[in-house]
Amino acid sequence: MQLPANLGATDRLLRGGAALLLVLLQLTGRFSGLTSLLMGLVAAMLLLTSAMGSCLLYMPLRLSTRR
């Protein structure tokens, strides 16, 4: 099953940038313990959705930033 693409180029770029920022903050030790784990999961989800071009949360809301 293939997910419909619903992320535009700007949305994908912003998600990738936010994920990179979270990873850099994590590598510099800004987060620790449970916060570090949660920020790592958020960064992974941002990278995954950016790479796939599809956001599962947008689907039930019928949102799309793709033109």
Order of alpha helices (4+ residues) and beta strands (2+ residues): alpha-alpha-alpha
